[in-house]
Amino acid sequence: MEKQSLALRPAKITIAQERLNIQTDLSDQELEKILEYLNRKIEKYIGENTNETKKRLLLMALDISAEFFDVRHRYHKLAENEKNIEKEISTLNNLLQQELDDQKASES
C-alpha cells in the first residue's frame, strides 16, 4: 500500500528522555508506534554494562539493522513463494481447461 504524500508538520517527540522538535509527514499513530519501538530498543541497551553512549547506540543500530534485514529476507521469500503459487495455479488452470476442452471434443 503506497503512502500518500503529506505536507510536513511540526511535532514534539521524546526519545530516551530527550525532547525533540521535528518535522514529519507521519500521522500521530504512526509516529507513536515508531517512538515506542525506538524507546524499547534504547531501553534494552541502556542496561548494558558499557557506559559509553556511542557504543550503546551502535549496538542498538546493529540490532535494528538485523531486524530490518530479517524482515526484508522474509518479504522476498514470501514474494518468491507467491510467484511459485501463481505459476502452479496457472498450470492447474491450463490442465483443467485442457480437460474441459477434451470432454467437449469427446461429446461432439
N, C-alpha and C positions, 0 to 999 in steps of 0.2 A: 504494500500500500504506500503510495507516494504522499509525502507530506506537503501540504500547501505552503507556499512561501508567505510568511507573515512578516510584518514590519517589526523591527527590533523595539523592545520596550525596556525601560529600566527595571531592575529587580534587586532587592536586598536579600542576600543569602548568608548563611553561616556554615562554614566548613571548618572542622577541627577548632571550634571555639573562636574562629576568626570571622568577623562580619565584613562582607564584601559587597560593593555595588557593582553590578554587571549589566550588560545589555544582552537580551536574549529574545529569540523568537519562539521559545518553548512555552507551552501552556503551564499554568501553575502546577497542575497534576504531574506533567512530565518532569518539570524541574524538581519537584519534591521527590519523585522516585529516584532521580539521579543523585540528589543530595543525600538521600537516605543510604543509597548504595555506597557512595564515596565515604560518608561518615562511618559506615560499618567497616570499610576497608581501613580507614585511618585508625579507628579504634583497635582493630586487630594488631596493627603494628606499633601502636604507642606502648603496648605492654611488652614489646620485645626488650631484650637485655641491652641493646645499644641505646645510648643517649643522643646519638647524632641524628638530627632530623633528616639530613640529606640521605643517610643510609636507610632510614625507615621509609622515606618517600620512594627511594629506588626499589626497595623490596615490594612496596605496595604497587608501584608501576609494573614490576615484573609479574606480580600476581594477577593484576588486571589484564595485562597483555596475554598471559597464559589462558585466562578465561576467554578473552576475545578470540584467540586462535582456535580454542576448542569449539566455540560456538560457530566460527567460520567453517571449520572442518565438518562439523555436523550438518551445517546448512548445505555444503557442497555434496556431502554424501546423500542427503535427502533429495537434492536436485537430481543427482545421478540415478537414484532409485526411482524417482518419478519418471525420468526418461525411459528407463527399462520397463516400467509398468505400462507406460503409454505404448511402447513397441509391442509388448505382449498382448495388450488389448487390441491393437491394430491387427496383429497376426490372427488372434482368435476371431475377430470380426471378419477378416478375409476368409478364414476357414468356414465360418458359419454362412457367409454369403455364398461361397462356392457350394456348400452342401445344399443350400436352398435352391440355387440355380440347377444343380444336378437333379434334385427332386422334381423341379418344374419340367426339366427336359425329359425325365423318365415318365412323367404323367402325360406328356403330349403324344 
